[in-house]
Each structure stands twice: as structure tokens, then as C-alpha cells.
Amino acid sequence: MVRVNENYLKIQSSYLFTEIAHRVKAFSEKNPSAKIIRLGIGDVTEPLPPAVIEAMHKAVDDVAKRETFYGYGPEQGYGFLREAIAKTDFQDRGINVAADEIFVSDGAKCDCGNIQELFGQDVKIAVPDPVYPVYVDTNVMAGRTGANVDGRYDGLIYLEGNAANGFVPSPNGLKADVVYLCFPNNPTGATATKAQLQEWVDWAKAEKALILFDAAYEAFIRTPGIPHSIYECEGARDCAIEFRSYSKTAGFTGVRCGYTVVPKELLAYTADGKAVEMRPFWTRRQTTKFNGCSYITQRGAEAVHSPEGQAQTKAIIDFYLENAKIMKDALLKLGYDVIGGTDSPYLWVNVKGDSWDFFDKLLNEANVVTTPGAGFGKGGQGYIRISAFNSRENVEEAVGRIAKVLG
């Protein structure tokens, strides 16, 4: 008799975005002529940068000829991309990260989920609340939690984010082995100062704990002084793994590419207290379970780091940030409290009521799809997340519809 992994039975019945899709589908079937504007799931809408397209076309030509054909590549990523990442994302900013500490993958979501395979079953996991669901669900699947009780899993430590702390929790008094942090934050759009991140690094070093730092939205940072990397903090190489993504930076949501940084200094511990390096563990995991990101994709990602690619991706991100500003200004004018939308493509809106009720109101009356904050945890109840990923025409139309419904 084959048995299932019963940890999957603990997971709440519907993944957030599956439930959103279900409600939107039901509305569309009842209202087939309605023009729905989607500002919910954080999928990009603008085409890939021209430098990326040119590089990928050339890569297709490479694999069309025997003398330049590429088959299996290195599971950690091709050297040309790892070197480009190390230089432009870190070394040019004065951050100490080497190419052989970078592991190219098919996206930060996968890496954030897969990284937990490196940890013992008894580690204490801390997650922010509101939280990106992948951090929670992958640990549930792995059996590190108890049942879901009143919207939270037994065995997980929840770090309260709220208006009072600007949705940037502090490590004060925390007893945990692994903590997930995401800045600029998904879903709230909040950013952390260098002092706030340094507090987390100092805590992790003192506790021999590990920070899993999701920096998927770092390219949206425009405010001077806001860290782009956890490794801008002193001592972070001893206690942090960082995840990056090309999905929002360069529109790779359908192409799939990201990377993870595991420093050589990073240590974890066996049950008897022996220190072991984590980088070889991640190398072994990736070489065993991952065949590498395609050559064509990695050539496209390499082009993101060229001078032309840097300018083109910045222009696209500026476009999305202007979308965010348009929506934020309109919502503030309507009297709503909004954070995010400045160094992030997401607006976190206090709706002063139930998240799903407000979602349904905007869907049914404005035909605009958002994301209910309650889907990101108990701390998200009373909020919605609005994404700036759409055309300018749709954003302006959505703002007009929302103002009509809420004004």
C-alpha cells in the first residue's frame, strides 16, 4: 500500500492565488463582457529588454550549430553569468561576493523552497507575518510544523508585522534557528534600513542562527541608503544566504532564472555541535536534484548585466514604479493608508475591513483584481496588495474605476 506524505494534508485547502483565480473565473463566467484589469498576482507585463532578446537569439543560433552547440551545462551556472553577477550586483557596489559563491537556478521561488532541505527536522523556523506563502508551505510539506490552528501552524514562530513597526519586525527576544526575511517586502512593499538589517545580522551571529534573505525586488530600490543586499551588513557572510531573481528585475517570469548566494564562511552545525560549511551542502543538493538553467536563458540573463541591459531594465522598472506612484497618490487622496509603492512594485493598502470582502467589492464593482492581505497570514487581515505590473492605460483606467467605487 503506497502512503502519501501526510504533511500535505496540513496545508490549507487552497493556495492564495488559486483561490483568487477561482473567484475571478466565477465572476468572468457570470459577466463575460466585463473587462477585468488584473493588479493581483505579481506577474510582469512589459516585453523583455532588447539586449536580452538579442542575446537569446544569438544563443539559439549557437545551439543550432555543432561547433557552438551546448548540451548539459554546469548545475551551478555557466561561468560567464556567475562572473557577471558577481561583478555588477555585488563587487561594483563594494560588496564581497565571489562568482563561485553564486548558484544560478530557475528562480528564487524554487530556491527559497528547496533550501530547507539542508536543515535538520528539528530546527526552529521563524517567518514574518504577513508572509510570502512559499516560506511557510514548503516547511509544512517537509514536516517541520504541526497542524494549522486559526490560520497559523503549530511549530512555526511568527514575526508580527504591523503599522506600528512599519511591517519590519525586530529580532528582540527571538529564539529561532532559521529566519526568513524579504526586503523590499512581498507583500507589504516595506523596506528595511541598514541599521534594521544589521540588528538582524548581529542577532543571527549571537544565536548561531541563519538568515534566509529574499532580495527578489532589490532592483526597485530608489531611496539612497536602503540596502540592496544583506551582505552590505558587517558579518552577514557568516550568517546569511541571499536569493535573487530576474523575474521582476528583467521580466523573466516566463523565462525562469534566478540565483542564490551561499558564502564560503557560512557554517551550520551537526547534532553534536560540529561546524560544517553550508556551501558544499547546497552544491551537492543542486548537482543531485537540478540539471541547471538552460544555456539560452543564461545568455539572456548575462545580457541584463551589460551596460545596455542595465539601462533598459532600469527604464522598465522606472515605468512600473511610476504606475505604483499613480495608484498610491490616488488611494492617498481617497483617504486610505498605503505603504510600499516607492521602492517596491507593491502597494499595501489598509482597507479598514475584511480583506476578502474588499477584494470582492473591487472585483464585482470595479472589475479590478487585487490580492487580499489575509492570504498572506493573520497579519495581513484588513489589507490588500495591489501590483504595479500592468500597462499605463490599464493602471489609469483601474484608478478611475476604483475612485468611482470608493469615492
Long-range contacts (C-beta under 8 A, 24 or more apart in sequence): 5-141, 5-143, 7-140, 7-141, 7-142, 7-143, 7-145, 8-141, 10-140, 10-145, 10-146, 10-147, 10-148, 10-153, 11-137, 11-140, 11-141, 11-148, 12-148, 15-133, 15-137, 16-133, 16-371, 16-372, 16-375, 16-376, 17-41, 17-371, 19-375, 20-359, 20-369, 20-371, 20-372, 20-375, 23-359, 23-360, 23-363, 24-363, 24-369, 27-363, 27-364, 31-367, 34-367, 35-367, 36-363, 36-367, 36-368, 36-369, 37-367, 37-368, 37-369, 37-390, 37-394, 37-397, 37-398, 37-401, 38-369, 38-390, 39-327, 39-368, 39-369, 39-370, 39-386, 39-387, 39-388, 39-389, 39-390, 39-395, 39-398, 40-369, 40-370, 40-371, 40-385, 40-387, 41-371, 41-387, 42-186, 42-248, 42-345, 42-346, 42-387, 42-389, 43-253, 43-389, 44-247, 44-248, 44-251, 44-253, 44-320, 44-389, 45-389, 45-390, 45-391, 46-251, 46-316, 46-319, 46-320, 47-251, 48-250, 48-251, 48-252, 48-255, 48-300, 49-250, 49-251, 49-303, 49-304, 49-308, 49-309, 49-312, 49-313, 49-316, 50-308, 50-312, 51-303, 51-304, 51-306, 51-308, 51-309, 51-312, 52-250, 52-300, 52-301, 52-303, 52-304, 52-309, 52-312, 53-300, 54-303, 55-299, 55-300, 55-302, 55-303, 56-296, 56-297, 56-299, 56-300, 56-303, 58-299, 59-295, 59-296, 59-299, 59-300, 60-296, 62-295, 62-299, 63-295, 63-296, 70-295, 72-291, 72-292, 73-292, 73-293, 73-294, 73-295, 73-298, 74-292, 75-286, 75-287, 75-290, 75-291, 75-292, 76-100, 76-102, 76-103, 76-104, 76-283, 76-286, 76-287, 76-292, 77-102, 77-103, 77-104, 77-105, 77-259, 77-292, 77-293, 77-298, 78-104, 78-295, 78-298, 80-298, 80-299, 80-302, 81-298, 81-301, 81-302, 82-259, 84-302, 84-305, 85-244, 85-259, 85-305, 87-305, 88-305, 88-310, 89-229, 89-244, 89-305, 90-229, 90-231, 93-228, 93-229, 93-232, 95-229, 95-231, 95-232, 96-231, 96-237, 97-229, 97-231, 97-261, 97-263, 98-264, 101-261, 101-262, 101-263, 101-264, 101-279, 102-259, 102-260, 102-261, 103-259, 103-260, 103-261, 103-262, 103-282, 103-283, 103-286, 104-257, 104-258, 104-259, 104-292, 104-293, 104-298, 104-301, 105-257, 105-258, 105-259, 105-260, 105-286, 105-290, 105-293, 106-256, 106-257, 106-258, 106-290, 106-293, 107-245, 107-247, 107-256, 107-257, 107-258, 108-214, 108-216, 108-243, 108-244, 108-245, 108-247, 108-258, 108-259, 108-260, 109-134, 109-245, 109-258, 110-258, 111-243, 111-258, 111-259, 111-260, 112-138, 112-180, 112-212, 112-214, 112-243, 113-137, 113-138, 114-138, 114-285, 114-289, 115-212, 115-241, 115-260, 115-282, 116-142, 116-144, 116-178, 117-142, 117-285, 118-268, 118-278, 118-281, 118-282, 118-285, 119-177, 119-178, 119-268, 120-271, 123-177, 123-178, 124-157, 124-175, 124-176, 124-177, 124-178, 125-155, 125-156, 125-157, 125-176, 125-177, 125-178, 125-179, 125-180, 126-156, 126-157, 126-158, 126-159, 126-174, 126-176, 126-178, 126-179, 126-180, 127-156, 127-157, 127-158, 127-159, 127-179, 127-180, 128-158, 128-159, 128-161, 128-169, 128-180, 128-181, 128-182, 128-185, 128-379, 129-158, 129-159, 129-160, 129-161, 129-376, 129-377, 129-378, 129-379, 129-380, 130-161, 130-167, 130-187, 130-188, 130-373, 130-376, 130-377, 130-379, 130-380, 130-383, 131-158, 131-180, 131-376, 131-377, 131-379, 132-180, 132-182, 132-186, 132-187, 132-214, 132-376, 133-375, 133-376, 135-180, 135-212, 136-377, 150-378, 151-377, 151-378, 152-377, 152-378, 158-377, 158-378, 158-379, 160-379, 161-188, 161-190, 161-379, 162-379, 163-337, 163-350, 166-190, 166-339, 167-339, 167-348, 168-192, 168-196, 170-196, 170-199, 171-199, 171-200, 171-203, 171-204, 174-203, 174-207, 175-207, 176-207, 176-209, 177-207, 177-209, 177-210, 178-209, 178-210, 178-212, 179-204, 179-209, 179-210, 179-211, 179-212, 180-212, 180-214, 181-211, 181-212, 181-213, 181-214, 181-230, 182-213, 182-214, 182-215, 182-216, 183-213, 183-214, 183-215, 183-217, 183-227, 184-217, 184-218, 184-220, 184-221, 184-340, 184-343, 184-344, 184-346, 185-217, 185-340, 185-344, 185-346, 186-214, 186-216, 186-217, 186-346, 187-346, 187-348, 187-371, 187-373, 187-376, 187-380, 187-385, 188-339, 188-340, 188-346, 188-348, 188-383, 188-385, 189-339, 189-340, 189-341, 189-342, 189-343, 189-344, 189-345, 189-346, 189-347, 189-348, 189-385, 190-339, 190-340, 190-344, 190-348, 191-221, 191-223, 191-226, 191-342, 191-343, 191-344, 192-226, 192-227, 193-225, 193-226, 193-227, 194-225, 194-226, 194-227, 194-232, 194-233, 197-227, 197-230, 197-232, 197-233, 197-236, 198-233, 198-234, 200-233, 201-230, 201-233, 201-234, 201-235, 201-236, 201-239, 201-240, 202-235, 204-239, 204-240, 205-235, 205-238, 205-239, 208-269, 209-239, 210-239, 210-240, 210-241, 210-266, 210-268, 211-236, 211-239, 211-240, 211-241, 212-240, 212-241, 212-243, 213-240, 213-241, 213-242, 213-243, 214-243, 215-242, 215-243, 215-244, 216-243, 216-244, 216-245, 216-247, 216-248, 216-258, 217-248, 217-344, 217-345, 218-244, 219-248, 219-249, 219-313, 219-314, 219-317, 220-248, 220-317, 220-320, 220-321, 220-343, 220-344, 220-345, 221-343, 222-321, 222-342, 222-343, 223-342, 223-343, 226-343, 231-261, 231-263, 237-263, 237-264, 237-265, 237-266, 238-263, 238-265, 238-266, 238-267, 239-266, 240-266, 241-266, 241-278, 246-301, 246-304, 248-317, 248-345, 249-304, 249-313, 249-317, 250-301, 250-304, 250-309, 250-313, 250-316, 251-316, 252-297, 252-300, 252-301, 255-297, 255-300, 256-293, 256-297, 257-293, 257-297, 257-298, 257-300, 257-301, 319-392, 320-345, 320-388, 320-389, 321-345, 321-388, 322-392, 323-388, 323-389, 323-390, 323-392, 323-395, 324-388, 326-395, 326-396, 326-399, 327-386, 327-388, 327-395, 327-398, 327-399, 330-399, 330-402, 330-403, 331-402, 334-402, 334-403, 334-406, 334-407, 336-406, 341-388, 345-387, 345-388, 345-389, 346-385, 346-386, 346-387, 346-388, 347-385, 347-386, 347-388, 348-373, 348-383, 348-384, 348-385, 349-383, 349-384, 349-385, 349-386, 350-382, 350-383, 351-382, 351-383, 351-384, 352-382, 353-382, 354-381, 354-382, 355-380, 355-381, 355-382, 355-383, 355-384, 358-384, 359-384, 361-405, 362-402, 362-405, 365-405, 366-398, 366-401, 366-402, 366-404, 366-405, 367-401, 368-398, 368-401, 368-402
